[in-house]
Amino acid sequence: MKRTLFNVTSYLVLFIALQLIVVTIVSQVAKLAFNTVEGDPVVLLIASAATDVAVIALFLALKMSPVSKNYLMSRPRATLAWSVIAALGVVLPSVWLQELLPPLPDVVSEQMIKMMRVPGGYFVIAILAPLAEELVFRGAILRQLSETLRSRWTAIAISALLFALVHGNPAQMPHAFAMGLLLGWMYCRTKSVIPGIAFHWCNNTVAYLLSVIMPDPNARLIDLYGGNQTSLVLSLVFSLCILVPAIVQLNQRMKG
């Protein structure tokens, strides 16, 4: 257990340290070379991309998140398709439930929206970030926890909590925790990060599209429907009609 705690702490510290170091270096270089201001979205996007690439390369090179072709060789096309469908179905209910909670401080949404508008924003937010985060939080942290703890769901809950906390934005944490539980369940059932990457990619893609449709960080879900409560309720019901069958299908198709 001590070794597991050490490894999990090391993975988390390394992930956070890489972010701080790379962001600092990129920001200072940009400031000296181009006289950019603090918080420049282009600089932050470049720093985020560089961080994700560093995380992916390091965790793979040091085999902290072991990967193999075995899962892909099983041709899990249906599982990956249902993972994407589940991601489409979970977004609106999750956002709606989060809006029912007391308002939480939102310290990054405005900056994130600006980053998404920068060319290449989609690639960093929806592709690089899911790859890096799944390797760290499922492929490394959850793998270690699930190998040590007797309760699979305890391991999943701990990894989901760390996943939520590391986002550093209270307003995002409830959604991130819920997604962490689902992603953790998918990993434990398949022992692969591939379904989680597909789910995570789709989730971030939807978030990207919503930021384009509703650029105001203070906008609420009902604003998407012009204030029409009936349309909102119908959309939530439709989302559940997608989500529930997707979860049932995943439960049947994923081993473990």
C-alpha positions in Angstrom: 0.0 0.0 0.0 2.9 2.4 0.8 4.4 1.8 -2.6 1.0 2.4 -4.3 0.6 5.7 -2.3 4.1 6.7 -3.3 3.5 5.9 -7.0 0.2 7.7 -7.2 1.6 10.7 -5.4 4.6 10.7 -7.8 2.3 10.5 -10.9 0.2 13.4 -9.6 3.2 15.6 -8.6 4.9 14.9 -11.9 1.7 15.9 -13.9 1.3 19.1 -11.9 5.0 20.0 -12.0 5.2 19.5 -15.7 2.3 21.9 -16.1 3.9 24.6 -13.9 7.3 24.2 -15.4 6.2 24.2 -19.1 3.7 27.1 -18.6 6.4 29.2 -16.9 9.0 28.5 -19.6 6.7 29.2 -22.5 5.3 32.3 -20.9 8.7 33.8 -20.1 10.0 33.0 -23.6 6.9 34.6 -25.2 7.2 37.6 -23.0 10.9 38.2 -23.8 10.6 37.4 -27.5 7.2 38.9 -28.3 6.4 41.1 -25.3 3.2 39.2 -24.7 1.0 40.0 -21.6 0.2 37.5 -18.8 -2.8 35.3 -19.7 -2.4 35.7 -23.4 -4.6 32.9 -24.9 -2.2 32.0 -27.7 0.7 31.5 -25.2 -1.5 29.5 -22.8 -2.6 27.3 -25.7 0.9 26.7 -26.8 1.9 26.0 -23.2 -1.0 23.6 -22.8 0.0 21.7 -26.0 3.6 21.5 -24.9 2.6 20.2 -21.5 0.3 17.5 -22.9 3.0 16.3 -25.3 5.5 16.2 -22.5 3.1 14.3 -20.3 2.3 11.8 -23.0 5.9 11.2 -24.0 7.2 10.9 -20.4 4.4 8.6 -19.1 4.8 6.3 -22.2 8.6 6.4 -22.2 8.9 5.5 -18.5 6.0 3.0 -18.8 4.1 4.7 -16.0 1.1 4.1 -18.1 1.7 0.8 -19.9 0.0 0.4 -23.3 -0.3 -2.5 -25.7 -2.0 -3.4 -28.9 -4.0 -6.2 -27.3 -7.2 -4.3 -26.8 -7.2 -2.8 -30.3 -6.5 -6.2 -31.7 -9.8 -7.4 -30.2 -11.5 -4.9 -32.6 -13.6 -3.1 -30.1 -15.4 -1.0 -32.7 -18.8 -1.4 -31.0 -17.5 -0.5 -27.6 -15.8 2.6 -28.9 -19.0 3.6 -30.8 -21.1 3.2 -27.6 -18.4 5.1 -25.6 -18.9 8.1 -28.0 -22.7 7.7 -27.8 -22.5 7.7 -24.0 -20.5 10.9 -24.0 -23.1 12.6 -26.2 -25.8 11.5 -23.8 -24.2 12.4 -20.6 -23.3 16.1 -21.3 -26.6 17.8 -21.0 -27.8 15.9 -17.9 -24.5 16.5 -16.2 -24.5 20.2 -16.9 -28.2 20.4 -15.8 -27.5 18.7 -12.5 -24.5 20.9 -11.9 -26.6 24.0 -12.4 -28.9 22.8 -9.6 -26.0 22.9 -7.2 -25.1 26.2 -5.4 -22.9 28.4 -7.6 -19.2 27.6 -7.4 -16.3 30.0 -8.3 -15.4 29.8 -12.0 -11.8 30.9 -12.4 -10.9 29.6 -15.8 -13.9 29.3 -18.1 -13.4 32.7 -19.7 -9.8 32.0 -20.4 -10.6 28.5 -21.7 -13.2 30.0 -24.2 -10.5 32.4 -25.4 -8.1 29.5 -25.9 -10.7 27.6 -27.9 -11.0 30.5 -30.3 -7.3 30.4 -31.1 -6.5 28.3 -34.2 -5.5 24.9 -33.0 -7.6 25.2 -29.9 -9.8 22.2 -30.8 -6.8 20.0 -31.4 -5.3 20.8 -27.9 -8.6 20.8 -26.0 -10.3 17.8 -27.6 -7.4 15.6 -28.7 -4.2 16.2 -26.8 -5.8 16.9 -23.4 -7.9 13.6 -23.4 -4.8 11.6 -24.4 -2.6 13.0 -21.6 -5.3 12.9 -18.9 -6.4 9.4 -19.6 -2.8 8.1 -19.5 -2.2 9.8 -16.2 -5.5 9.4 -14.3 -6.7 6.0 -15.6 -3.6 4.4 -17.2 -1.3 5.3 -14.3 -3.1 6.4 -11.1 -6.2 4.2 -11.4 -4.2 1.2 -12.5 -2.0 1.5 -9.4 -5.0 1.9 -7.1 -7.1 -0.9 -8.6 -4.1 -3.3 -8.2 -3.9 -2.6 -4.5 -7.3 -1.7 -3.2 -9.9 -4.5 -2.7 -12.8 -2.3 -3.7 -12.8 -1.4 -7.4 -15.2 1.5 -6.8 -13.0 2.9 -4.0 -10.1 3.1 -6.5 -12.4 4.6 -9.1 -13.7 7.2 -6.7 -10.2 8.2 -5.5 -9.0 8.6 -9.1 -12.1 10.6 -10.0 -11.7 12.9 -7.1 -8.0 13.6 -8.0 -9.1 14.1 -11.6 -11.7 16.7 -10.5 -9.3 18.5 -8.1 -6.5 18.8 -10.6 -8.7 20.8 -12.9 -8.3 23.6 -10.3 -11.6 25.2 -11.1 -14.5 24.6 -8.6 -17.1 25.2 -11.2 -15.8 22.3 -13.3 -15.2 19.8 -10.4 -18.7 18.2 -10.1 -18.8 17.4 -13.8 -15.2 16.3 -13.8 -15.8 14.0 -10.8 -18.9 12.4 -12.5 -16.9 11.9 -15.7 -14.1 10.5 -13.7 -16.4 7.8 -12.2 -17.6 6.8 -15.6 -14.2 6.8 -17.2 -12.8 4.9 -14.3 -15.5 2.2 -14.6 -14.7 1.9 -18.3 -11.0 1.5 -17.6 -11.5 -1.1 -14.9 -13.8 -3.1 -17.2 -11.4 -3.1 -20.2 -8.0 -2.5 -18.6 -7.4 -0.1 -21.5 -7.5 3.7 -21.8 -8.8 3.5 -25.4 -12.5 3.6 -24.6 -11.9 6.4 -22.2 -10.0 8.4 -24.8 -12.9 8.0 -27.2 -15.4 9.1 -24.5 -13.1 12.0 -23.3 -12.6 13.2 -26.9 -16.3 13.3 -27.6 -17.0 15.1 -24.2 -14.4 17.8 -24.9 -15.6 18.1 -28.5 -19.2 18.8 -27.2 -17.7 21.3 -24.7 -15.8 23.0 -27.5 -19.0 23.3 -29.7 -21.0 24.6 -26.7 -18.4 27.3 -26.2 -18.8 28.3 -29.8 -22.6 28.4 -29.6 -22.7 30.0 -26.1 -19.4 32.1 -25.7 -20.7 33.8 -22.5 -19.1 31.9 -19.6 -22.1 32.9 -17.4 -24.7 31.4 -19.8 -27.0 28.7 -18.5 -28.2 25.6 -20.3 -31.7 27.0 -20.8 -30.2 29.9 -22.7 -29.3 27.4 -25.4 -33.0 27.0 -26.0 -33.9 30.6 -25.9 -35.4 30.3 -22.4 -37.9 27.6 -23.5 -38.2 25.2 -20.5 -40.1 22.6 -22.6 -37.3 22.3 -25.1 -34.8 21.9 -22.3 -36.8 19.1 -20.7 -37.3 17.3 -24.0 -33.5 17.6 -24.7 -32.7 16.1 -21.3 -35.2 13.2 -21.9 -33.6 12.6 -25.3 -30.1 12.6 -23.8 -31.2 10.0 -21.3 -32.7 7.9 -24.1 -29.2 8.0 -25.6 -27.2 7.6 -22.3 -29.1 4.7 -20.7 -28.9 2.3 -23.7 -25.2 3.2 -24.2 -24.4 2.3 -20.6 -26.3 -1.0 -20.9 -24.4 -1.8 -24.1 -21.1 -0.9 -22.6 -21.9 -3.0 -19.6 -22.6 -6.0 -21.9 -19.6 -5.5 -24.2 -16.9 -4.6 -21.8 -15.1 -7.5 -20.1 -14.4 -7.7 -16.4 
